Amino acid sequence: MTQSTMRLTVNGKAYDVGAAPDTALLYVLRNDLELNGPKYGCGLGECGACAVLIDGVAARSCVIPIEGCVGRDIVTLEGLGTREHPDPVQQAFIDEQAAQCGYCLNGMIIATKALLLRSPHPSEDEVLEALRHHLCRCGAHVEIMRAAMRAAGHVVEAQA
């Protein structure tokens, strides 16, 4: 396909992006806009490392062409909060030390945020369902689940 200029709104800012309409959103976010929250994992939309919010819904940016994102609100990990003022979901993941290598973390945080946007007080089963298609090879699932539950406002007991 030929390259054209499209306007994307990412983290509240408008960007004119020159790329082929079928270019994966992930490549534009990382290569053109230099946003490193979304990670390239599997490239097939299976692992969740590339997740972003599109109109408040978690989406796999590695399989979404940019032409489908024009006129929509895209939020990456960088758009949730700052180092000084993290989003409550980001803070919950920090508080629970819910990362080892951190590669899957972008997707886990984005999935948790999307869940809380549609269901502010989810049950544990709803949290499990929201995270079940996000893969973590480090084995930090317990901490990730605790962080998601904390972000959802559930009391998390201290670990022994």
DSSP file (Angstrom, degrees, kcal/mol; ACC not computed):
  #  RESIDUE AA STRUCTURE BP1 BP2  ACC     N-H-->O    O-->H-N    N-H-->O    O-->H-N    TCO  KAPPA ALPHA  PHI   PSI    X-CA   Y-CA   Z-CA
    1    1 A M              0   0    0      0, 0.0     2,-0.2     0, 0.0    19,-0.1   0.000 360.0 360.0 360.0 154.0    0.0    0.0    0.0
    2    2 A T        -     0   0    0      1,-0.1     2,-0.2    17,-0.1    17,-0.1  -0.493 360.0-103.3 -83.9 155.7    1.1    3.5   -0.5
    3    3 A Q        +     0   0    0     17,-0.2     2,-0.3    -2,-0.2    17,-0.3  -0.527  43.7 170.6 -78.1 141.4    2.0    5.8    2.3
    4    4 A S  E     -A   19   0A   0     15,-2.0    15,-2.4    -2,-0.2     2,-0.5  -0.927  35.4-104.3-141.9 168.1   -0.5    8.5    3.3
    5    5 A T  E     +A   18   0A   0     -2,-0.3     2,-0.4    13,-0.2    13,-0.2  -0.850  38.4 177.9-100.4 127.8   -0.8   10.9    6.2
    6    6 A M  E     -A   17   0A   0     11,-2.8    11,-3.6    -2,-0.5     2,-0.6  -0.950  26.5-127.1-127.5 148.2   -3.3   10.1    8.9
    7    7 A R  E     -A   16   0A   0     -2,-0.4    64,-0.7     9,-0.2     2,-0.4  -0.851  28.3-176.6 -98.8 121.5   -4.1   12.0   12.1
    8    8 A L  E     -A   15   0A   0      7,-2.9     7,-3.0    -2,-0.6     2,-0.7  -0.919  20.2-143.4-115.4 143.2   -4.0    9.9   15.3
    9    9 A T  E     +Ab  14  73A   0     63,-0.8    65,-2.5    60,-0.4     2,-0.5  -0.928  27.8 173.7-106.6 113.0   -4.8   11.0   18.8
   10   10 A V  E >   -Ab  13  74A   0      3,-2.7     3,-1.9    -2,-0.7    65,-0.2  -0.979  66.3 -13.9-126.2 124.8   -2.5    9.4   21.3
   11   11 A N  T 3  S-     0   0    0     63,-3.1    -1,-0.2    -2,-0.5    64,-0.1   0.851 129.6 -52.6  53.4  38.1   -2.4   10.2   25.0
   12   12 A G  T 3  S+     0   0    0     62,-0.4     2,-0.4     1,-0.2    -1,-0.3   0.420 117.9 105.3  83.7  -1.5   -4.4   13.3   24.3
   13   13 A K  E <   -A   10   0A   0     -3,-1.9    -3,-2.7     2,-0.0     2,-0.4  -0.895  66.1-129.1-114.4 143.6   -2.2   14.8   21.6
   14   14 A A  E     -A    9   0A   0     -2,-0.4     2,-0.4    -5,-0.2    -5,-0.2  -0.734  26.2-173.6 -90.0 137.1   -2.9   14.8   17.8
   15   15 A Y  E     -A    8   0A   0     -7,-3.0    -7,-2.9    -2,-0.4     2,-0.7  -0.994  22.3-140.9-130.4 135.6   -0.2   13.5   15.5
   16   16 A D  E     -A    7   0A   0     -2,-0.4     2,-0.5    -9,-0.2    -9,-0.2  -0.884  29.1-167.4 -92.5 118.3    0.0   13.5   11.7
   17   17 A V  E     -A    6   0A   0    -11,-3.6   -11,-2.8    -2,-0.7     2,-0.8  -0.921  15.5-151.7-115.2 127.8    1.5   10.1   10.8
   18   18 A G  E     +A    5   0A   0     -2,-0.5     2,-0.3   -13,-0.2   -13,-0.2  -0.871  48.4 112.3 -99.2 108.9    2.9    9.2    7.4
   19   19 A A  E    S-A    4   0A   0    -15,-2.4   -15,-2.0    -2,-0.8   -17,-0.1  -0.975  73.1 -75.2-163.7 164.8    2.5    5.5    6.9
   20   20 A A    >   -     0   0    0     -2,-0.3     3,-2.3   -17,-0.3    46,-0.3  -0.483  47.0-119.7 -66.0 140.9    0.7    2.9    4.9
   21   21 A P  T 3  S+     0   0    0      0, 0.0    46,-2.1     0, 0.0    47,-0.3   0.762 112.3  55.3 -56.7 -26.4   -2.9    2.5    6.1
   22   22 A D  T 3  S+     0   0    0     43,-0.2     2,-0.2    44,-0.2     3,-0.1   0.346  77.7 125.4 -91.2   8.6   -2.3   -1.1    7.0
   23   23 A T  S <  S-     0   0    0     -3,-2.3    43,-2.4     1,-0.1    44,-0.2  -0.464  71.7-106.4 -65.6 134.2    0.7   -0.4    9.2
   24   24 A A  B >>  -E   65   0B   0     41,-0.2     4,-1.3    -2,-0.2     3,-0.9  -0.396  19.7-128.9 -63.9 136.2    0.3   -1.9   12.6
   25   25 A L  H 3> S+     0   0    0     39,-3.1     4,-2.7    36,-0.4     5,-0.2   0.853 105.9  64.5 -53.2 -38.4   -0.4    0.7   15.3
   26   26 A L  H 3> S+     0   0    0     35,-2.3     4,-2.6     1,-0.2     5,-0.3   0.894 100.1  50.6 -54.5 -43.4    2.4   -0.8   17.4
   27   27 A Y  H <>>S+     0   0    0     -3,-0.9     4,-2.5    34,-0.3     5,-0.8   0.882 111.4  47.5 -66.2 -38.1    5.0    0.2   14.9
   28   28 A V  I  X>S+     0   0    0     -4,-1.3     5,-2.3     3,-0.2     4,-1.0   0.928 113.1  48.9 -67.7 -44.3    3.7    3.8   14.7
   29   29 A L  I  <5S+     0   0    0     -4,-2.7     6,-2.8     3,-0.2    -2,-0.2   0.938 122.7  31.6 -60.7 -47.5    3.6    4.1   18.5
   30   30 A R  I  <5S+     0   0    0     -4,-2.6     4,-0.3     4,-0.2    -2,-0.2   0.936 129.8  31.5 -78.9 -47.7    7.1    2.7   19.0
   31   31 A N  I  <5S+     0   0    0     -4,-2.5    -3,-0.2    -5,-0.3    -2,-0.1   0.900 130.5  27.3 -83.5 -42.3    9.0    3.9   15.9
   32   32 A D  I  <<S+     0   0    0     -4,-1.0    -3,-0.2    -5,-0.8    -4,-0.1   0.883 132.7  31.3 -89.4 -41.6    7.3    7.1   14.9
   33   33 A L  S   <S-     0   0    0     -5,-2.3    -3,-0.2    -6,-0.2    -4,-0.1   0.487  96.1-132.9 -97.9  -3.7    6.0    8.4   18.3
   34   34 A E        +     0   0    0     -4,-0.3     2,-0.6    -6,-0.3    -4,-0.2   0.847  49.9 152.6  55.5  40.3    8.8    6.9   20.4
   35   35 A L        -     0   0    0     -6,-2.8    -1,-0.2    -7,-0.1    -2,-0.1  -0.903  22.6-176.3-100.3 120.3    6.4    5.5   23.0
   36   36 A N        +     0   0    0     -2,-0.6    -1,-0.1     1,-0.1    -6,-0.1   0.352  57.9  92.9-104.1   5.8    7.9    2.4   24.6
   37   37 A G  S    S+     0   0    0     -8,-0.1     2,-0.2    69,-0.1    69,-0.2   0.986  76.9  65.4 -61.0 -58.9    5.1    1.3   26.8
   38   38 A P  S    S-     0   0    0      0, 0.0     2,-0.3     0, 0.0    12,-0.3  -0.489  80.5-155.5 -66.9 130.8    3.6   -1.1   24.3
   39   39 A K        -     0   0    0     10,-2.4     2,-0.7    -2,-0.2    23,-0.1  -0.753  19.3-118.1-107.3 152.0    6.0   -4.0   23.6
   40   40 A Y        +     0   0    0     -2,-0.3     0, 0.0     1,-0.2     0, 0.0  -0.822  50.4 150.8 -84.8 117.2    6.5   -6.2   20.6
   41   41 A G  S    S-     0   0    0     -2,-0.7    -1,-0.2    63,-0.0    63,-0.0   0.664  71.4 -14.8-109.3 -87.5    5.8   -9.7   22.0
   42   42 A C  S    S-     0   0    0      0, 0.0    -2,-0.1     0, 0.0     0, 0.0   0.711  71.2-137.8 -96.7 -23.9    4.4  -12.3   19.6
   43   43 A G  S    S+     0   0    0      1,-0.0    -3,-0.0     0, 0.0     0, 0.0   0.555  87.3  85.7  75.4   7.1    3.2  -10.0   16.7
   44   44 A L  S    S-     0   0    0     19,-0.0    16,-0.1     0, 0.0    -1,-0.0   0.326 105.0-108.0-120.2   3.8    0.1  -12.1   16.5
   45   45 A G  S    S+     0   0    0     14,-0.0    15,-0.1    19,-0.0    18,-0.0   0.703  91.7 107.1  76.3  19.1   -2.2  -10.4   19.1
   46   46 A E        +     0   0    0      1,-0.1    89,-0.0    88,-0.0    -1,-0.0   0.808  69.4  45.2 -99.6 -34.9   -1.8  -13.4   21.5
   47   47 A C  S    S-     0   0    0     87,-0.1    88,-2.2     1,-0.0    -1,-0.1   0.769  86.9-135.7 -91.9 -25.9    0.5  -12.3   24.3
   48   48 A G    >   +     0   0    0     86,-0.2     3,-1.6    -9,-0.1    63,-0.1   0.394  66.7 122.1  90.6  -3.7   -0.9   -8.9   25.3
   49   49 A A  T 3  S+     0   0    0      1,-0.3   -10,-2.4    58,-0.1    58,-0.1   0.763  75.8  52.0 -64.0 -23.5    2.5   -7.1   25.6
   50   50 A C  T 3  S+     0   0    0    -12,-0.3    11,-1.0    56,-0.1    -1,-0.3   0.295  81.2 143.3 -94.8   9.0    1.4   -4.6   23.0
   51   51 A A  E <   +C   60   0A   0     -3,-1.6     2,-0.3     9,-0.2    26,-0.2  -0.158  18.6 167.4 -60.6 142.0   -1.9   -3.6   24.6
   52   52 A V  E     -C   59   0A   0      7,-2.2     7,-2.7     5,-0.1     2,-0.5  -0.890  38.3-104.9-138.0 167.5   -3.2   -0.1   24.4
   53   53 A L  E     -CD  58  75A   0     22,-2.9    22,-2.7    -2,-0.3     2,-0.5  -0.879  29.4-172.3 -95.9 130.2   -6.6    1.5   25.2
   54   54 A I  E >  S-CD  57  74A   0      3,-2.8     3,-1.4    -2,-0.5    20,-0.2  -0.968  81.5 -19.9-121.7 113.1   -8.6    2.5   22.2
   55   55 A D  T 3  S-     0   0    0     18,-3.2    19,-0.1    -2,-0.5    -1,-0.1   0.866 130.0 -52.9  53.2  38.4  -11.7    4.4   23.2
   56   56 A G  T 3  S+     0   0    0     17,-0.4     2,-0.4     1,-0.2    -1,-0.2   0.466 116.5 111.1  82.5   3.0  -11.2    2.9   26.7
   57   57 A V  E <  S-C   54   0A   0     -3,-1.4    -3,-2.8    60,-0.1    -1,-0.2  -0.914  73.6-112.5-112.8 135.3  -11.1   -0.7   25.5
   58   58 A A  E     +C   53   0A   0     -2,-0.4     2,-0.3    -5,-0.2    -5,-0.2  -0.441  43.2 176.7 -65.4 134.2   -8.0   -2.8   25.7
   59   59 A A  E     -C   52   0A   0     -7,-2.7    -7,-2.2    -2,-0.1     2,-0.9  -0.986  36.0-116.7-142.0 149.0   -6.7   -3.6   22.2
   60   60 A R  E >   -C   51   0A   0     -2,-0.3     3,-1.5    -9,-0.2     4,-0.3  -0.769  24.5-164.7 -88.2 105.3   -3.7   -5.5   20.7
   61   61 A S  T 3  S+     0   0    0    -11,-1.0   -35,-2.3    -2,-0.9     3,-0.5   0.649  79.0  70.7 -70.2 -15.5   -1.8   -2.8   18.8
   62   62 A C  T 3  S+     0   0    0      1,-0.2    -1,-0.3   -37,-0.2   -38,-0.1   0.688 108.2  34.5 -74.8 -15.8    0.4   -5.3   16.9
   63   63 A V  S <  S+     0   0    0     -3,-1.5    -1,-0.2   -39,-0.1    -2,-0.2   0.287  96.3  94.9-120.7   9.4   -2.6   -6.5   14.8
   64   64 A I        -     0   0    0     -3,-0.5   -39,-3.1    -4,-0.3   -38,-0.2  -0.903  69.0-136.3-106.2 118.8   -4.6   -3.2   14.4
   65   65 A P  B >   -E   24   0B   0      0, 0.0     3,-1.6     0, 0.0   -41,-0.2  -0.446  17.5-124.8 -70.7 145.3   -4.0   -1.2   11.3
   66   66 A I  G >> S+     0   0    0    -43,-2.4     3,-2.3   -46,-0.3     4,-0.6   0.800 105.9  70.9 -63.4 -27.5   -3.6    2.5   11.9
   67   67 A E  G 34 S+     0   0    0    -46,-2.1     3,-0.5     1,-0.3    -1,-0.3   0.801  96.3  54.1 -59.8 -26.0   -6.4    3.3    9.4
   68   68 A G  G <4 S+     0   0    0     -3,-1.6    -1,-0.3   -47,-0.3    -2,-0.2   0.455 103.3  57.9 -83.7  -0.9   -8.8    1.9   11.9
   69   69 A C  T X4 S+     0   0    0     -3,-2.3     3,-1.9    -4,-0.2   -60,-0.4   0.496  72.1 118.2-107.0  -7.0   -7.5    4.2   14.6
   70   70 A V  T 3< S+     0   0    0     -4,-0.6   -62,-0.2    -3,-0.5     3,-0.1  -0.420  85.3  13.5 -63.6 131.6   -8.2    7.6   12.9
   71   71 A G  T 3  S+     0   0    0    -64,-0.7     2,-0.3     1,-0.3    -1,-0.3   0.546 106.4 110.8  80.6   7.4  -10.6    9.6   15.0
   72   72 A R  S <  S-     0   0    0     -3,-1.9   -63,-0.8   -63,-0.0     2,-0.7  -0.795  73.4-112.2-114.4 158.2  -10.3    7.3   18.0
   73   73 A D  E     -b    9   0A   0     -2,-0.3   -18,-3.2    -3,-0.1     2,-0.5  -0.803  33.4-169.1 -93.7 112.6   -8.7    8.0   21.4
   74   74 A I  E     -bD  10  54A   0    -65,-2.5   -63,-3.1    -2,-0.7     2,-0.4  -0.876   3.6-173.9-104.8 130.7   -5.6    5.9   21.9
   75   75 A V  E     - D   0  53A   0    -22,-2.7   -22,-2.9    -2,-0.5     2,-0.2  -0.991   0.9-171.2-127.2 127.9   -3.9    5.7   25.3
   76   76 A T    >>  -     0   0    0     -2,-0.4     3,-1.3   -24,-0.2     4,-0.5  -0.512  46.8 -89.6-102.9 176.9   -0.6    4.0   26.0
   77   77 A L  H >> S+     0   0    0      1,-0.3     3,-1.3   -26,-0.2     4,-0.8   0.873 128.2  58.2 -53.4 -39.3    1.0    3.2   29.3
   78   78 A E  H 34 S+     0   0    0      1,-0.3    -1,-0.3     2,-0.2     3,-0.1   0.760 101.9  55.8 -64.5 -24.7    2.8    6.6   29.1
   79   79 A G  H <4 S+     0   0    0     -3,-1.3    -1,-0.3     1,-0.2    -2,-0.2   0.537  93.3  69.5 -86.7  -7.5   -0.6    8.3   28.9
   80   80 A L  H << S-     0   0    0     -3,-1.3     2,-0.3    -4,-0.5    -1,-0.2   0.922 114.3 -36.3 -76.7 -44.4   -2.0    6.8   32.1
   81   81 A G     <  -     0   0    0     -4,-0.8     2,-0.2     6,-0.1    -1,-0.2  -0.910  57.8-104.9-162.1-175.7    0.2    8.7   34.6
   82   82 A T        -     0   0    0      3,-1.7    -3,-0.0    -2,-0.3    -4,-0.0  -0.709  37.0-102.5-119.0 172.7    3.6   10.1   35.2
   83   83 A R  S    S+     0   0    0     -2,-0.2    -1,-0.1     1,-0.2     0, 0.0   0.889 126.2  42.1 -60.3 -39.1    6.5    9.1   37.4
   84   84 A E  S    S+     0   0    0      1,-0.2    -1,-0.2    -3,-0.0    -3,-0.0   0.823 130.7  24.7 -77.2 -33.0    5.5   11.7   39.9
   85   85 A H  S    S-     0   0    0      0, 0.0    -3,-1.7     0, 0.0    -1,-0.2  -0.642  81.1-172.1-134.8  75.3    1.8   11.0   39.6
   86   86 A P        -     0   0    0      0, 0.0    -5,-0.1     0, 0.0    -3,-0.1  -0.304  34.0 -99.7 -67.7 152.6    1.1    7.4   38.5
   87   87 A D     >  -     0   0    0      1,-0.1     4,-2.7     4,-0.0     5,-0.2  -0.352  39.1-107.7 -60.0 150.9   -2.3    6.2   37.7
   88   88 A P  H  > S+     0   0    0      0, 0.0     4,-2.1     0, 0.0     5,-0.1   0.832 122.3  52.9 -54.8 -32.9   -3.9    4.3   40.6
   89   89 A V  H  > S+     0   0    0      2,-0.2     4,-2.0     1,-0.2     5,-0.2   0.937 109.7  47.3 -68.0 -45.6   -3.4    1.1   38.6
   90   90 A Q  H  > S+     0   0    0      1,-0.2     4,-2.0     2,-0.2    -1,-0.2   0.918 111.9  51.2 -59.8 -42.4    0.2    1.8   38.0
   91   91 A Q  H  X S+     0   0    0     -4,-2.7     4,-3.1     1,-0.2    -1,-0.2   0.885 106.9  53.3 -63.9 -38.7    0.6    2.6   41.7
   92   92 A A  H  X S+     0   0    0     -4,-2.1     4,-2.0    -5,-0.2    -1,-0.2   0.896 108.8  49.2 -63.1 -39.7   -1.0   -0.7   42.7
   93   93 A F  H  <>S+     0   0    0     -4,-2.0     5,-2.4     2,-0.2     4,-0.3   0.872 113.0  47.7 -67.6 -35.9    1.5   -2.6   40.5
   94   94 A I  H ><5S+     0   0    0     -4,-2.0     3,-1.4     3,-0.2    -2,-0.2   0.948 111.4  50.2 -66.1 -48.7    4.3   -0.6   42.1
   95   95 A D  H 3<5S+     0   0    0     -4,-3.1    -2,-0.2     1,-0.3    -1,-0.2   0.849 115.3  42.6 -59.7 -36.5    3.0   -1.3   45.6
   96   96 A E  T 3<5S-     0   0    0     -4,-2.0    -1,-0.3    -5,-0.2    -2,-0.2   0.420 104.3-129.0 -90.1   1.2    2.7   -5.0   45.0
   97   97 A Q  T < 5 +     0   0    0     -3,-1.4     2,-1.3    -4,-0.3    -3,-0.2   0.933  41.2 175.7  48.4  50.7    6.0   -5.2   43.2
   98   98 A A      < +     0   0    0     -5,-2.4     2,-0.3    45,-0.2    -1,-0.2  -0.296  41.7  74.4 -88.6  51.4    4.2   -6.9   40.4
   99   99 A A        +     0   0    0     -2,-1.3    42,-0.0    -3,-0.1     0, 0.0  -0.980  36.5 169.9-156.4 146.5    7.0   -7.3   37.9
  100  100 A Q  S    S+     0   0    0     -2,-0.3    -1,-0.1     0, 0.0    -2,-0.0   0.510  95.6   1.6-114.7 -80.4   10.1   -9.2   37.4
  101  101 A C  S    S-     0   0    0      1,-0.1    -2,-0.0     4,-0.0     0, 0.0   0.812  89.2-141.0 -79.0 -27.0   11.4   -8.5   33.9
  102  102 A G     >  +     0   0    0     -4,-0.0     4,-0.6     3,-0.0     3,-0.2   0.407  65.8 118.7  87.5  -2.1    8.6   -6.0   33.2
  103  103 A Y  T  4 S+     0   0    0      1,-0.2     3,-0.4     2,-0.2     4,-0.3   0.904  80.8  37.9 -67.2 -40.9    8.0   -7.1   29.6
  104  104 A C  T >> S+     0   0    0      1,-0.2     4,-1.9     2,-0.1     3,-0.5   0.632  93.7  91.6 -81.3 -13.8    4.4   -8.2   30.1
  105  105 A L  H 3> S+     0   0    0      1,-0.3     4,-2.8     2,-0.2     5,-0.3   0.836  76.8  59.8 -56.6 -41.2    3.6   -5.4   32.5
  106  106 A N  H 3X S+     0   0    0     -4,-0.6     4,-2.5    -3,-0.4    -1,-0.3   0.945 110.0  42.9 -51.0 -52.1    2.3   -2.9   29.9
  107  107 A G  H <> S+     0   0    0     -3,-0.5     4,-2.6    -4,-0.3    -1,-0.2   0.872 112.9  52.1 -64.9 -38.5   -0.4   -5.3   28.9
  108  108 A M  H  X S+     0   0    0     -4,-1.9     4,-2.1     2,-0.2    -1,-0.2   0.917 113.0  44.5 -65.0 -43.4   -1.3   -6.3   32.4
  109  109 A I  H  X S+     0   0    0     -4,-2.8     4,-2.7     2,-0.2    -2,-0.2   0.923 114.6  48.6 -67.1 -44.7   -1.7   -2.7   33.5
  110  110 A I  H  X S+     0   0    0     -4,-2.5     4,-2.6    -5,-0.3    -2,-0.2   0.917 112.1  49.0 -62.3 -43.7   -3.7   -1.7   30.3
  111  111 A A  H  X S+     0   0    0     -4,-2.6     4,-2.2     2,-0.2    -1,-0.2   0.895 112.4  48.4 -63.5 -40.1   -6.0   -4.7   30.7
  112  112 A T  H  X S+     0   0    0     -4,-2.1     4,-2.5    -5,-0.2    -2,-0.2   0.925 111.7  49.2 -65.3 -44.7   -6.6   -3.9   34.4
  113  113 A K  H  X S+     0   0    0     -4,-2.7     4,-1.9     1,-0.2    -2,-0.2   0.922 110.8  50.2 -60.5 -45.4   -7.3   -0.2   33.5
  114  114 A A  H  X S+     0   0    0     -4,-2.6     4,-1.5     1,-0.2    -1,-0.2   0.911 110.4  50.3 -60.4 -43.0   -9.8   -1.3   30.8
  115  115 A L  H  X S+     0   0    0     -4,-2.2     4,-2.5     1,-0.2     3,-0.4   0.937 110.8  48.5 -59.8 -47.2  -11.5   -3.6   33.2
  116  116 A L  H  < S+     0   0    0     -4,-2.5    -1,-0.2     1,-0.2    -2,-0.2   0.798 106.3  57.8 -67.5 -28.0  -11.8   -0.8   35.8
  117  117 A L  H  < S+     0   0    0     -4,-1.9    -1,-0.2    -5,-0.2    -2,-0.2   0.864 117.9  32.1 -67.5 -35.2  -13.2    1.6   33.2
  118  118 A R  H  < S+     0   0    0     -4,-1.5    -2,-0.2    -3,-0.4    -1,-0.2   0.701 137.0  22.2 -94.8 -20.8  -16.1   -0.7   32.4
  119  119 A S     <  -     0   0    0     -4,-2.5    -1,-0.3    -5,-0.2    -2,-0.1  -0.716  65.4-170.2-147.4  89.7  -16.5   -2.3   35.9
  120  120 A P  S    S+     0   0    0      0, 0.0    -4,-0.1     0, 0.0    -1,-0.1   0.717  86.8  33.6 -59.6 -23.8  -15.1   -0.1   38.7
  121  121 A H  S    S+     0   0    0     32,-0.0    32,-0.1    -5,-0.0    31,-0.1  -0.529  83.6 178.0-130.9  66.9  -15.5   -2.8   41.4
  122  122 A P        -     0   0    0      0, 0.0     2,-0.1     0, 0.0    -6,-0.0  -0.262  27.1-117.7 -71.9 156.6  -14.9   -6.1   39.7
  123  123 A S     >  -     0   0    0      1,-0.1     4,-2.0    31,-0.0     5,-0.2  -0.347  33.1-101.7 -79.8 169.8  -14.9   -9.5   41.4
  124  124 A E  H  > S+     0   0    0      1,-0.2     4,-2.7     2,-0.2     5,-0.2   0.883 124.8  54.5 -60.8 -38.2  -11.8  -11.7   41.5
  125  125 A D  H  > S+     0   0    0      1,-0.2     4,-2.3     2,-0.2    -1,-0.2   0.885 106.7  50.6 -64.1 -37.7  -13.3  -13.8   38.8
  126  126 A E  H  > S+     0   0    0      2,-0.2     4,-2.3     1,-0.2    -1,-0.2   0.886 110.6  49.3 -66.8 -38.2  -13.7  -10.7   36.6
  127  127 A V  H  X S+     0   0    0     -4,-2.0     4,-1.7     2,-0.2    -2,-0.2   0.933 110.8  50.1 -65.0 -45.7  -10.1   -9.7   37.2
  128  128 A L  H  X S+     0   0    0     -4,-2.7     4,-1.1     1,-0.2    -2,-0.2   0.912 111.5  48.8 -58.3 -42.8   -8.9  -13.3   36.3
  129  129 A E  H  < S+     0   0    0     -4,-2.3     3,-0.4     1,-0.2     4,-0.3   0.904 109.3  52.0 -64.5 -41.8  -11.0  -13.2   33.1
  130  130 A A  H  < S+     0   0    0     -4,-2.3     3,-0.2     1,-0.2    -1,-0.2   0.817 118.8  36.5 -65.1 -30.4   -9.6   -9.8   32.1
  131  131 A L  H >< S+     0   0    0     -4,-1.7     3,-2.1     1,-0.2    -1,-0.2   0.510  88.0  96.8 -99.5  -5.9   -6.0  -11.0   32.6
  132  132 A R  T 3< S+     0   0    0     -4,-1.1    -1,-0.2    -3,-0.4    -2,-0.1   0.725  84.6  48.9 -64.7 -22.4   -6.3  -14.5   31.3
  133  133 A H  T 3  S+     0   0    0     -4,-0.3     2,-0.5    -3,-0.2    -1,-0.3   0.223  90.5  94.2-101.1  15.7   -5.0  -13.8   27.8
  134  134 A H    <   -     0   0    0     -3,-2.1     2,-0.4   -86,-0.1   -86,-0.2  -0.937  68.8-144.5-108.1 124.5   -2.0  -11.9   29.0
  135  135 A L        -     0   0    0    -88,-2.2     2,-0.4    -2,-0.5   -28,-0.1  -0.708  19.0-178.5 -98.6 137.5    1.1  -14.0   29.2
  136  136 A C        -     0   0    0     -2,-0.4     3,-0.3     1,-0.1     5,-0.1  -0.985   8.0-173.9-131.1 120.2    3.9  -13.6   31.8
  137  137 A R  S    S+     0   0    0     -2,-0.4    -1,-0.1     1,-0.2    -2,-0.0   0.612  77.8  69.3 -87.6 -12.5    6.9  -16.0   31.6
  138  138 A C  S    S-     0   0    0      1,-0.0    -1,-0.2     3,-0.0   -39,-0.0   0.674 104.1-118.7 -82.4 -16.6    8.5  -14.8   34.8
  139  139 A G        +     0   0    0     -3,-0.3     3,-0.4     1,-0.0     4,-0.2   0.779  69.7 135.3  85.1  26.8    5.9  -16.3   37.1
  140  140 A A     >  +     0   0    0      1,-0.2     4,-2.6     2,-0.1     5,-0.2   0.122  28.9 118.3 -92.0  21.8    4.7  -13.0   38.7
  141  141 A H  H  > S+     0   0    0      1,-0.2     4,-2.6     2,-0.2     5,-0.2   0.855  70.5  53.1 -59.5 -38.1    1.1  -14.0   38.3
  142  142 A V  H  > S+     0   0    0     -3,-0.4     4,-2.3     2,-0.2    -1,-0.2   0.941 113.2  42.8 -63.7 -47.0    0.4  -13.9   42.0
  143  143 A E  H  > S+     0   0    0      2,-0.2     4,-2.4     1,-0.2    -2,-0.2   0.879 113.5  52.5 -66.8 -37.8    1.8  -10.4   42.4
  144  144 A I  H  X S+     0   0    0     -4,-2.6     4,-2.4     2,-0.2    -2,-0.2   0.921 110.9  47.3 -63.3 -44.4    0.0   -9.2   39.2
  145  145 A M  H  X S+     0   0    0     -4,-2.6     4,-2.4    -5,-0.2    -2,-0.2   0.912 111.7  50.5 -64.1 -42.5   -3.3  -10.5   40.5
  146  146 A R  H  X S+     0   0    0     -4,-2.3     4,-2.4    -5,-0.2    -2,-0.2   0.903 110.9  49.5 -62.0 -40.9   -2.8   -8.9   43.9
  147  147 A A  H  X S+     0   0    0     -4,-2.4     4,-2.7     2,-0.2    -2,-0.2   0.915 110.8  49.0 -64.9 -43.5   -2.0   -5.6   42.1
  148  148 A A  H  X S+     0   0    0     -4,-2.4     4,-1.5     2,-0.2    -2,-0.2   0.901 112.3  48.4 -63.8 -40.9   -5.1   -5.8   40.0
  149  149 A M  H  <>S+     0   0    0     -4,-2.4     5,-2.5     2,-0.2    -1,-0.2   0.893 111.2  50.6 -66.0 -39.7   -7.2   -6.5   43.0
  150  150 A R  H ><5S+     0   0    0     -4,-2.4     3,-1.8     1,-0.2    -2,-0.2   0.930 109.4  50.7 -62.4 -44.9   -5.6   -3.6   44.9
  151  151 A A  H 3<5S+     0   0    0     -4,-2.7    -1,-0.2     1,-0.3    -2,-0.2   0.820 105.4  57.5 -62.1 -30.4   -6.3   -1.3   42.0
  152  152 A A  T 3<5S-     0   0    0     -4,-1.5    -1,-0.3    -5,-0.2    -2,-0.2   0.468 124.0-105.7 -79.6  -1.7   -9.9   -2.5   42.0
  153  153 A G  T < 5S+     0   0    0     -3,-1.8     2,-0.3     1,-0.3    -3,-0.2   0.562  72.4 142.3  90.5   9.0  -10.2   -1.4   45.6
  154  154 A H      < -     0   0    0     -5,-2.5     2,-0.4    -6,-0.2    -1,-0.3  -0.612  58.9-108.3 -82.8 143.2  -10.1   -4.7   47.3
  155  155 A V        -     0   0    0     -2,-0.3     2,-0.6     1,-0.0    -1,-0.1  -0.555  32.6-157.0 -71.0 127.5   -8.2   -5.1   50.5
  156  156 A V        -     0   0    0     -2,-0.4     2,-0.1    -6,-0.1     3,-0.1  -0.933  12.0-134.2-110.6 120.4   -5.0   -7.0   49.9
  157  157 A E        -     0   0    0     -2,-0.6     2,-0.0     1,-0.1     0, 0.0  -0.423  29.6 -99.5 -73.3 147.3   -3.5   -8.6   53.0
  158  158 A A        -     0   0    0     -2,-0.1     2,-0.2     1,-0.1    -1,-0.1  -0.352  39.2-113.4 -64.1 143.2    0.2   -8.3   53.6
  159  159 A Q              0   0    0      1,-0.1    -1,-0.1    -3,-0.1    -3,-0.0  -0.532 360.0 360.0 -77.1 145.7    2.3  -11.2   52.5
  160  160 A A              0   0    0     -2,-0.2    -1,-0.1     0, 0.0    -2,-0.1   0.470 360.0 360.0 -78.7 360.0    4.0  -13.2   55.3
